[in-house]
Amino acid sequence: MEKTRRRAAPMAPEDRKAAIIDSVLPLVAERSLDVTSRELAQAAGVAEGTLFRAFGDKTALVGAVAVVGLGRAANPETIRADLAAVDLSLPLERRVELVIEQGRARAVEVVRWMTMLRRMAPLTGSAEDQHERMLQYRDEFMAQQARQRAATVEGITAVLAPDLHRLRVPVEVAISLIESAVTGAHARFDHLLPAVPANVVADALVNGLAGPAEPCST
């Protein structure tokens, strides 16, 4: 006698959307607006019609993915966890290097998703709709940035804690210098030179730009 097969409960629309976004996010990060509906459906493991029923069209899906990607790139809890994972037994130079590397990786993701959203603006709705949407994205991102900043200050303070007695500047200044080392790698507009390696920047921050002065020859 065959056992009665139980059908899985149908997924709620919002849960289905979230599952699709999770599935296609790496593909969208790689292919950006060049991704096709077929590629998205394959990545999500569903038919193209399912994508259209859930999101309306490809542009709406990619936009939803970009918003989620941007939120995750600057997620305060992720920042707090990443900084908490830095081994406090490491030398100060190495800890600062890891903080800079983490910050640069996050900045790359933020720029990726922000650029995608800007590129998408002309593809979605009227000029008025586009303006309102970008204002909404900006307001949401600014609110998250405030939480991100608080998590960053808390996390970097903990990373520096074993060596606070060595600092020649207030910890707030040290944090600002480290953050400048992160943002400076992406602020150059000429792109003619690669970013200075994180370990070099960390060494300069911790030990200064100049070594001991050479004794004057007589």
C-alpha positions, 0 to 999 in steps of 0.5 A: 500500500503506497504511502500518501505523499504530503505536498509541501505547503505553498510558499508565501509570495514574499518568501518566494521573492526572497528565495529568488533574490537569494538564489540570483544575487551572485549571478546579478553581481557578476553579470549586472544588467547584462543578465538574461531572464533565462539565466535568472530563471536557471539560477533560481531553479524556476520557470521564467514565467514564475519570475515574471509573476513574482516581479513583473519583469527582469528589470524589477527583479534586478532592481530588487536584487540590487537593493538587497545587495546594497543593504547586505554590503553595508549591514551593521550586524555583518560589520560588527561580526567581521570586526569582532572576528579579528584576532586581538592577539595579532600585532597591531599592524596586522589587525589594522591591515585586516580592518582596512581589507574588510572595509575595502571589500565592503566598499567594492560591494557598495559601489557595485550595487549603487552603480547598478541602481543608477544605471537602472534609473532610466529603465524604470518608469517616468522621470518623476518616478525615477527621482522618487525612487532614487530619493527613497534609496538614498534615504534608506541608505543614509539611515543604514549608514548611521547604523553602519557608522556606529557598528564600525566605531564600536568594532574598530575601537575593540580591535584597537583596545589592546594597544590603546595605551600606545596611541599618540592620537585619540581613538576617534582620530585613529578610527577616522584615519583608518576609515580614510585609508578605506575610502581613499582607495575608491575616491581616486578619479584618475584610476592610473595607480592601483590602491596602496596595499592594505599592509603598507597603509597599516604599517604607515598608520601604526608606525608613521611615515618617517623613521628615525632621523639620520644623525648629522655628520660632522 
